[in-house]
Amino acid sequence: MPDPRRHVAVVAMYEEGTGRMIGLRTLRRKSLLVTGVAAAAMLATLATTGSAAAKSGAASPRSQGSLADAAAATARFHSVQQAKSAGYGELRDAANIACIDNPAGGMGIHYVNGGLVGDPNEDPNKPELVVYEPMPNGQLQLVALEYVVLKASWEGAGHTDPPSLFGQSFTLIPAGNRYGLPDFYELHVWLWKTNPNGLFEDWNPNVTCAFSTE
């Protein structure tokens, strides 16, 4: 298993005075500033990946590198405005509910990029959805990524096996789901908030919709 501190450096360290993210190759030669909340969350997530991911299928060292790349590519979406500028918009279910939770835990508020959902090519650095938890101060905090592809689109591209990323197979959600969508495959990745049930589990008991303003 790779050193989790290395991944935190990739995704949560910035050049002091400029705010510019520094790549893996330059970390040891630059003056660095670790961002507070985001860095702490990422450290906790990647440091516990071995035990947490084991509950939902352990990821390989190669896939761990991909997780770091995905985090680096999506770190800007800590700003909801940046997510909106990139084409993401709030998703509500068929009952017009935005913040998704149940007794097993929460997911949060999903922002979806419709153009990516229609693309059967799954790119770990371009999640179809980014997921936020509403906070007591009224702000939204990035907690997870979600990868989604419609089953018809996936099979129409010639695939016979379910999609997979980070060594994990997507879960098939059949039609008749709360979103009113046809069959689709999905995979949650809790990169930005530790999920004690596992990095790839759908529900996170550490996430709540108690502060949702919808």
Protein Blocks (a to p, Z undefined) as FASTA:
>chain_A
ZZfklmmmmmmcccehklpacdfklmmmcccdddfklmmmmmmmmmmmmmmmmmnopadf
klmmmmmmmmmmmmmmmpmklmmmnopacdddfkopabdcdfkbcfbjcdddfklmmpmb
dcfklcfbdcddddfkopacdfbdcddddfklmmmnopabdcdeehiacddddehianop
acdddddddfkbccfkbjkbmbdckbcfklpcZZ
